[in-house]
Amino acid sequence: MPRPRVAKKGCKTPQRKGRTGRSPTEIDRIVGANLRKARLHHELTLAELSTEMGISHQQLQKYETGTNRLSAGMMSIAADVLNIQIVHLFEEDEPSISGKGRTAESRLREDAGFWLSRIRSRATLQMAVRILKALAS
């Protein structure tokens, strides 16, 4: 049986500099910050969004601060719940979540769509549609 290799005195074994494969990176912090911006844009609390995502509010807070990394699956869930494209979570400068470059009317229409998509009860959704129809006439 071969003996394990032992580093000779004075020789340094090569070590990975920086981080392990699971540690959050700068892009993880950007994704977390954009997740928070999207949540605040929709005026959701940590508890509300985390319930929709099926996680604890503590876990969501760790994602938002960049302490923990979001998996691809969790990014997809967050984007679906927030009604945004996943790519918006990766934007470094000013994410499109805030609606820059769009009219106030288009932002309101998007907001209305977001809130309608959150209605789970068929009866409540029917009532909302009746109200919208009445307002539109």
C-alpha positions as CSV (number, residue, x, y, z in Angstrom):
1,M,0.0,0.0,0.0
2,P,1.5,3.4,-1.0
3,R,2.3,5.8,1.7
4,P,0.5,9.2,1.7
5,R,2.6,12.1,0.4
6,V,3.9,14.3,3.0
7,A,5.1,17.8,2.2
8,K,8.8,18.3,2.9
9,K,9.8,20.9,5.4
10,G,9.7,24.4,3.8
11,C,7.5,23.3,0.8
12,K,4.1,24.7,0.7
13,T,1.3,22.7,-0.8
14,P,-0.8,24.6,-3.4
15,Q,-4.0,25.9,-1.9
16,R,-7.0,27.6,-3.5
17,K,-6.9,31.3,-2.9
18,G,-10.1,33.1,-2.2
19,R,-13.2,31.0,-1.6
20,T,-14.7,27.6,-1.7
21,G,-17.1,26.6,-4.4
22,R,-20.1,27.2,-2.2
23,S,-19.2,30.6,-0.7
24,P,-21.2,33.6,-2.0
25,T,-19.5,35.8,-4.6
26,E,-20.0,39.4,-5.7
27,I,-22.7,38.3,-8.2
28,D,-24.5,36.5,-5.4
29,R,-24.6,39.8,-3.6
30,I,-25.9,41.6,-6.7
31,V,-28.6,39.0,-7.2
32,G,-29.6,39.3,-3.5
33,A,-29.7,43.1,-3.7
34,N,-31.8,43.0,-6.9
35,L,-34.2,40.5,-5.2
36,R,-34.6,42.9,-2.4
37,K,-35.2,45.8,-4.8
38,A,-37.9,43.8,-6.6
39,R,-39.6,42.8,-3.3
40,L,-39.6,46.4,-2.1
41,H,-40.9,47.6,-5.5
42,H,-43.9,45.4,-5.1
43,E,-44.2,46.5,-1.4
44,L,-43.9,43.0,-0.1
45,T,-42.6,42.1,3.4
46,L,-39.9,39.4,3.9
47,A,-42.6,37.3,5.4
48,E,-45.0,37.7,2.4
49,L,-42.4,36.9,-0.3
50,S,-40.8,34.1,1.7
51,T,-44.3,32.4,2.1
52,E,-44.9,32.7,-1.6
53,M,-41.5,31.2,-2.3
54,G,-42.0,28.4,0.2
55,I,-39.0,29.3,2.4
56,S,-38.5,31.0,5.8
57,H,-38.2,34.8,6.0
58,Q,-34.7,34.2,7.6
59,Q,-33.6,32.3,4.5
60,L,-34.9,35.0,2.2
61,Q,-33.0,37.6,4.3
62,K,-29.8,35.6,3.8
63,Y,-30.4,35.5,0.1
64,E,-31.0,39.3,0.0
65,T,-27.9,40.1,2.0
66,G,-25.8,37.8,-0.1
67,T,-24.9,35.6,2.9
68,N,-26.4,32.6,1.1
69,R,-26.5,31.8,-2.6
70,L,-29.7,31.3,-4.5
71,S,-29.9,28.1,-6.5
72,A,-31.1,28.3,-10.1
73,G,-34.4,26.7,-9.0
74,M,-34.9,29.3,-6.2
75,M,-34.1,32.1,-8.7
76,S,-36.8,30.8,-11.0
77,I,-39.3,30.7,-8.2
78,A,-38.4,34.2,-7.1
79,A,-38.7,35.6,-10.6
80,D,-42.1,33.9,-11.1
81,V,-43.5,35.2,-7.8
82,L,-42.2,38.7,-8.5
83,N,-43.3,38.5,-12.1
84,I,-39.9,39.5,-13.4
85,Q,-37.4,37.9,-15.8
86,I,-34.5,36.1,-14.1
87,V,-32.0,38.3,-16.1
88,H,-33.2,41.3,-14.0
89,L,-31.7,39.7,-10.9
90,F,-28.2,39.8,-12.5
91,E,-28.2,43.5,-13.7
92,E,-25.4,45.3,-12.0
93,D,-26.3,48.9,-12.5
94,E,-30.0,49.9,-12.3
95,P,-32.2,46.9,-12.8
96,S,-35.3,47.2,-15.0
97,I,-37.4,46.2,-12.0
98,S,-37.8,49.9,-11.1
99,G,-39.3,50.6,-14.5
100,K,-36.9,53.3,-15.7
101,G,-37.6,54.3,-19.3
102,R,-41.3,53.3,-19.2
103,T,-44.3,55.5,-18.8
104,A,-46.1,55.8,-15.5
105,E,-49.1,54.2,-17.2
106,S,-47.2,51.1,-18.3
107,R,-45.7,50.7,-14.8
108,L,-49.2,50.9,-13.3
109,R,-50.4,48.3,-15.8
110,E,-47.5,46.0,-14.8
111,D,-48.3,46.5,-11.1
112,A,-52.0,45.7,-11.7
113,G,-51.0,42.5,-13.5
114,F,-48.6,41.6,-10.6
115,W,-51.4,41.9,-8.0
116,L,-53.9,40.1,-10.2
117,S,-51.5,37.2,-10.6
118,R,-51.2,36.9,-6.8
119,I,-54.9,36.3,-6.3
120,R,-55.4,32.6,-5.6
121,S,-59.2,32.4,-5.1
122,R,-61.3,32.1,-8.2
123,A,-64.1,34.0,-6.6
124,T,-61.8,36.9,-5.6
125,L,-60.3,37.0,-9.1
126,Q,-63.8,37.1,-10.7
127,M,-64.7,40.0,-8.4
128,A,-61.5,41.8,-9.3
129,V,-62.2,41.4,-13.0
130,R,-65.8,42.7,-12.5
131,I,-64.4,45.8,-10.7
132,L,-61.8,46.4,-13.4
133,K,-64.4,46.1,-16.1
134,A,-66.6,48.6,-14.2
135,L,-63.7,51.0,-13.8
136,A,-62.8,50.7,-17.5
137,S,-66.2,51.6,-18.8
